[in-house]
Every structure is written in structure tokens, then in C-alpha cells.
């Protein structure tokens, strides 16, 4: 836990970064700090290995959905070619051929085998959801049926949408009308250049909005998706250059050289996806930090944070009367740790919350009796009450009387019970 000196030093760093040219670098620095704290690159490695295992099941289920609809006949080749040519670097042809062989072999599986493939695919989606919930500070997961519905939608509706788009493109491409054909050629040329980027942007935006079990602003998700899409495009170019120079892999591994390269590509790709998620999750935190630095009263932010903490403890009180651990409360509020610790300890000293012998936090007061004024006093907010009345300086006496009058008015407004402000559990 950072002490006052460390907190003051950190605030000074942020203020210096926010001045002048530092404004451009401050947010990226915050994003990287948050990404390292959330162990994004470690999670990306785990997802890379799981993606390699789940790649065949995901393709098998997706292509099975396409095969179930005669209108999408021939769309499989289009989908395969589009994905591997546009989203995988120069060794994509080798990976595509290997995946195609495995997917064709999966058609001979029994019902138990198909269920196993579905389980592996769902396991990957569970891991992705867990990673996103951690980045977005989500503590309450979806109910099992809701999670299953989301996973099934991703595995079935996604391939159908891709198949529909490619089927429509194919029909337009073979039309006899010259005008439509010319229009298709022009649109196709644009999509050939922008298609992968736009699809990546749309997919990442949907991912950042739909996967975390919390409300994510569409604008924040789009900004994070834009950053991830740009990084992904740069990653493709850089990886193609790297593969062209990586003769050692082919000398050492021969025909198997695509495997370590593909694993590296999966790790880098997931790192980009998770970094985009960190950007989307960090934007609201950054706005709060900027608001405080721009003159938003710190007292207001502390009061809101205190009410957030009480709301979290109130929400879990009936289901978990034994209390909740500190990291879970911190994650639910999404607050900066130093400010969170200061507010939590102030409320503990005032008897509003308490820490049990098992290091869990619980409500220590009746929110129908505790008032907003009690919380304000616990945080040291409000107007000062006492002021020395120096007769040699008569203005002090007048100021002291004015403050007493204001304090009386303030107290009457702050007598509202906290239970009337916080949501019912």
C-alpha cells in the first residue's frame, strides 16, 4: 500500500505527464501500467495455446453451420481464404491446409467426439470471458444459461453472417448486368483494401461491448477497437517482414516451421486484442483522473467512491453475510488503489464498515440510521465549524458566524439516510 509520500509523488508524475507534450504520452503510459498490472501478456500466452487447441473445433462447428444451409454452398472456401489470407501472415497457406485436413477428419467423429470439440471451443470462450471480466473489473459473472447462450451465439451466428456476406458477394460477382458488375468491382476494390481493417474494427468493438458482464460505452469500445485494429494491421506488416527474414526457423524445423511461427502470431494477436480491451477499460478511469486534475473537487470524488464502496457491500450483504474480500471491492469500484484505501480506512474509523477476523469487509452500520452527514464527517468533508474569533480582526468574528449559519443549513440537508440514496440489495 502506498503511503502519503508515494501517493503525492505519483500525482506529481501524472501532473507532469499531463502538461505540454506529456499529454500525448500520459494515457499510453497509464494503459501500459494497467496492462502490466493485469498481466495482459501472460494471459495472451495462455490464450495463444488454447486458441491453437480450439482452432479446429471452432472451424468445425462454424463450417458445420454453413453446411447446414444450401444457400451457403461454397462459402466455406471463401471464408477460409479470406481469414487466412487477410488475418494470418505469409505462412497462412500452410496453416490453412493443416486446419482443413483436421476439420475434414472431424466429420467422421461420433456424437461424443463432437461434444468434445464443442467443449474445447467453449473452454476457450470461457477463458476469453474471464480475461475480459478481469480487465474490466467485473466480479459477478453471468448465470450459466446466459453464458451458454452467448457462447452458442458466437459459434453459430458468426459463421452464418460471414457465409451470408460471402454468398451475396458471389451472387453479385456473377450477375449479367454490366452496371451492377461495375459497381461490384469498385466496391470490391475498396473492400479488398479496407475490408480486413473494417471487419477487425467491428469485431473488436462487438467483443469489448458484449463479452464483459458490465456496461461498456460504445465510444470507449470503439476507441479501444480502433487502437487494436491499427496495432493488428501494423503487426501483420511487421510479422510478414520478420517471417521473410526468419530463415533459422525453416532450417531448424523444416516443414514444421509454421507451428512455432503460428504460436508466436497467436500470442502477438491476443496481446493486441487484450491491449485494446485495456484501452476501453482505462478510458473512464482516465476521465476521472483528468477531471480531478482539471479542478473537479476531490471531495466530490471521495464521496462518490465512498458511496460506491457502501453499494458493493450492500449488494453482497444478503448473499454473503460473512463479507467480501478487499480486492473484490476494489475491482468492483474500479478506483485507484491509493484513494480507495484512504476512503475505506476513513469509513472503518467512523464505524460505517468493519473488517472481520477473516479479513473480509462488511457493513457495520444500519444504513437507515446512518446519514449522508455521517459519511461526510467520516471523510472530513464539509465546511469548517471552528474559527478563532480575534477581536482585533472583526472580520473573523463575522466569518465565524457565517460559517456557523452555513453549517446549520448544511446539516439539515445532510440528514438524509444512506439507505434512501443507495440502491436496494
Secondary structure by P-SEA (a helix, b strand, c coil): cccaaaaaaaaaaaaaaacccccccaaaaaaaaaaaaaaaaaaaaaaaaaaaaaaaaaaaaaaaaaaaccccccaaaaaaaaaaacccccaaaaaaaaaaaaaaaaccccaaaaaaaaaaaaaaaaaaaaaaaaaacccccccaaaaaaaaaaaacaaaaaaaaaaaaaaaaaacccaaaaaaaaaaaaaaaacaaaaaaaaaaaaaaaccccccccaaaaaaaaaaaaaaaaaaaaaaaaaaaaaaaaaaacccaaaaaaaaaaaaaaaaaaaaaaaaaaaaaaaaaaaaaaacccaaaaaaaaaaaaaaaaaaacccccccccaaaaaaaacccaaaaaaaaaaaaaacccccccccbbbbccccccccaaaaaaaaccccccccccccccaaaaaaaaaaaaaaaaaaaaaccccccccccc
